[in-house]
């Protein structure tokens, strides 16, 4: 079945540092890929997405490129801020027909803490 | 436009009781999904409804059930609560085209 593996956390960085959170996936066909962010006490918010190979999703300074050859969707940001502290989830939406409806397969989440 | 609304936000129950959680999707979204989030298991898919029909279901026991109404609002019910049901229950809605889900803030259930 589909699966998503994220780098283990937590990740602690100083403000303005470079961020990479690795994400690899296993899926049949051509899934859509997502990064969601969860701030303390809140639900998940979509950060960015990519729907086909070589697509680059970007938002709020974050970027991720859909690499089919390496089955990866790594999240990057050039200069993190304290306000970026949150939990980040990589996810995929399969395309196996009925078994995919409404279902995202999530990674285990990576806690990011950014210090001033 | 208003986001996904879940009620109640917090609730405490005791073992053996049942609970009903409610979700109002974004206007125009006909697909509603439910997820359970726990520290140990992460985010796990419960089920998905579209036009009042359950189209997809995760690997949860029959104590977990749901339904969707004609206005796309959805409820999920957990009967005979167990301590392990303590979790954040997240509802999400979508336009059922891109696979992109829009999540509510969740209902945090504590079972004592």
Interface residues (C-beta under 8 A of the other chain):
Chain A: X32 X34 X36 X41 X42 X43 X44 X45 X46 X49 X51 X89 X93 X98 X99 X100 X101 X102 X103 X104 X105 X106 X107 X108 X109
Chain B: X4 X6 X31 X32 X33 X42 X43 X45 X47 X48 X49 X50 X55 X56 X58 X90 X92 X94 X96 X98 X99 X100 X101 X102 X103 X104 X105 X106
